[in-house]
Structure formats: structure tokens, C-alpha cells
Amino acid sequence: MDVKLLVPPCLVPPARETDKELYFLSNLDQNVAIIVQTVYSFKSEELGNETVAVVLKDALARVLVDYYPFAGRLTISDVGKLAIDCTGEGVIFVEAEANCELKDIGDISIPDPPILNKFVYMSSDSNNILQIPPLTAQVTKFRCGGFVLGLSMNHCMCDGVSAMDFINSWSEIARNIPLSFPPFLDRTLLKSRVPPVISNEHHEFAEIKDVSAGKATIDEDKDDPILHRFFNFDVERLNELKRKVMDDSTHISCTSFEALSGFIWRSRTDALQLDPVQEVKLLFAVDGRKRLDTVLPKGYFGNGIVLTNSLTTAGDLTSNPLSHAVGLVKKAVKMVDDEYMRSAIDFFEKNRLKPSLTATLLITTWLKLDFYNSDFGWGTPLHTGPVDLPAKEICVFLPQGKERKSIDVLLGLPQSAMRRFQEKIEKIFT
């Protein structure tokens, strides 16, 4: 498959003049300045794809009036933090063409970087995070009349919830309907306190020593390469996991996320064969929008998520029943309240640290995101998902299909550990 640009990349500025300012990014934004690439495939037999680039580009210019920080560029503020210089110069927009049909690339909800990277534009001049625009968009047209929209977005601009708010707003404007709700742009709601008050233990930043001969850092080994695998947990399997948790303890009930997270963390730790005294950590994001005493307004534009954590030893995690691991996950969820979030914001203000990932599993979940509701006039997406495979410390939970009733778990492990991990999954369901 070959993809070629039809015209040179162009800048799409807001349709009218917007505020020129230094736009504040909260401490919850500072720690996630990474590029996230996603793709969305669309097909309409009636409409074809002749006008798609014009429609999306025009709608982008109009939606940027409300979401004008996307048209700016990252910079460093006078206090040494990331901020957005709202220059209004615009979003990079690319129109491309593939020499095949959509069916030839298959299900793009399954990350396949060599193929999917062709649908997301990245400037060759971008040598560091400050040189990469906060947002780029590429429309790739296929011979069958379908198209793929590929987005490259800096996570410091928004979390999954507000990213989908933006995309859905863009799609509404493309259909010439009013925005369901405008973005709430004032991120100073999540400013640190003066002076900072660190009232919680923030083990998410804890540095853990690898006492397991490189297994806790998953050192690269040409004789034991990292493999990535998908594991599907349908409704029946998710219910079976929850039943096993209840069988372990009559005192614990749990959500599908809690049961699956506890199971994956415990099984992965066991598969890595870590020393029993090795400290291990679980990290995952919790949406704090409704957990603050003053709930964030609808349409809050930015990161409203905070990392929560659980810290234990490999021996404690793997020698106890599944219900113990699930209990640790439940405790991590429960401890996220207003004070925990404010303390996390203040911790960064005082320490400027990023979470350590040694002996750590970071679970990132896309389960509650509205990826399949964006309609630019060609109907909702056929498929959507991330472009890249996760790093070795990261496990991704993806909803399967539009029904979203089952969960695909994607993670990477050394080949030997992946074999043992697969055995854990097969054993628990037999």
C-alpha cells in the first residue's frame, strides 16, 4: 500500500481572530506532554470522498474559534513550565490518497504502526516537543470512496474525554449544527495551592529499585524479544472474573475494570518471575471531573484525570488470591477525592517529577471514550483506535467494536514471560 500527499501540508487557522495570550496548562497537563496518534475510518457509498477534505478543513477553521489553543504552539513560561503561545497560526492539515481500498487495510482498531503511521502526519522538522504542533490532521482518501482521518495530538492539551469533546464538536460543525456545548477553557481551576500542601503519599512518583536481575525493568534481550499480544475478554469472561473474586471473598464486589486490572497486574507480575521481595506498582488514571468538591464544568478543556496507584511486593501480589489484587485496585480508585487531586497537583508544583515506571504496570483505558459517535457527515466511524503499540510498561484496555461490551487488552512482554502470561489466562478460564 502506498500513500501520497495530494497537496503540500497547509496551516488551518481559526476562521476569525482569537485571543492572543499565553495559555495556562495545569500541573495535570504538564506530566503528559506526549504525542497520541489516533485513526478513524469512514465509508459512505452515497457520498464518496471527493469533498471530504474541503468539508473537514472548513469545519476545522470554524471549530478552532472555540478551541483556539490548538492553533497555537507550545512554549516554556517564565516559571519553567509548558504553556501555549496562542499565536493563531493554525493546525497542520494534510490531504493524501491511498492506492487501495479501505478493506485492504483491515480493522484499524488493532494498532499496526508500519501501516497506520502512513495515515498520520508528523513533520520531519519536529526535533523536540516544543517544535511539534499541538494538533495535526490528515485525511487519506481511498479508491472505494472511504477515507481515514488521522490525528496527532499532544496529550498536554487534553485527556481522552476532552479530546472526544473536541472531535465531536468538529464533527457537529461539519454537519452545520450548533455545538452541543462550548469548551470551558479556564484551566486555572486546577492551579496549585499557595503554598503547596502535600497531604497524601504519592507512590506514583516513587523510585523502585530493581532487585530482580533486570526483570523489573524488562531489559531488552535479543534472545527474549518483546512481543505484543491482544487478549479479548468478552462479557462471559469478565463475569467469570468477577465470580472468581466473589468466590475468594464474600466481602468484595467489583466492576469489570477492577476485576480485569487486578487479574492483569497479578498475572503479569507472576509471568515476569520477579523476586518475592521486589516492590511492584500499579498506575492508572481516574477521571477526577466529578471527584472534586467543586465539580469541573461540562466541556472542561484539558486533563481532568489524575494518576492513582497501588504499591506492594511481588510476593504479596502473586501469593494471595485474586480478590486481594482486586482489593488493591479498588482502594486505589477510592482514594481519589478532592484532597488527593489537590495534593497531586501540589506535589508536582513542589517536586516537578514524572512517575517512575520501574517495576510498574501503567494501565491506560479507553473504555469510556465516545470514539464511535463522531459523524462528519459520512456517518460514524467503521473503526477507530490508536496507531502505536504501547511501551513495555503499559497495558491498554480498548473497547471492542461499537457495542463496547467486551474488552481487548493489549500489552507487551518478553517472549518467555508472554508465554507464561498466556498460560495464566488459559488456566483461569478452564
Secondary structure, DSSP 4 states (H G I P E B T S, - for coil): --EEESS--EEE--SS----SEEE--HHHHTT--EEEEEEEE--TTT-STTHHHHHHHHHHHHHHHSGGGGSEEEE-TTS-EEEE-----EEEEEEEESS-GGGG--TTS--HHHHGGGS---TT--STTTS-SEEEEEEE-TTS-EEEEEEEETTT--HHHHHHHHHHHHHHHTT---SS--B--GGGGPPPSS----S--GGG------STTTTTT---TTS-EEEEEEEE-HHHHHHHHHHHHHH-TT----HHHHHHHHHHHHHHHHTT--TT-EEEEEEEEE-TTTSSSPPPTTB-S--EEEEEEEEEHHHHHHS-HHHHHHHHHHHHHT-SHHHHHHHHHHHHHH------TTEEEEEE-TT--TT---SSS-S-SEEEESSPPPTTEEEEEE-TTT--SEEEEEEEEHHHHHHHHHHHHHHT-
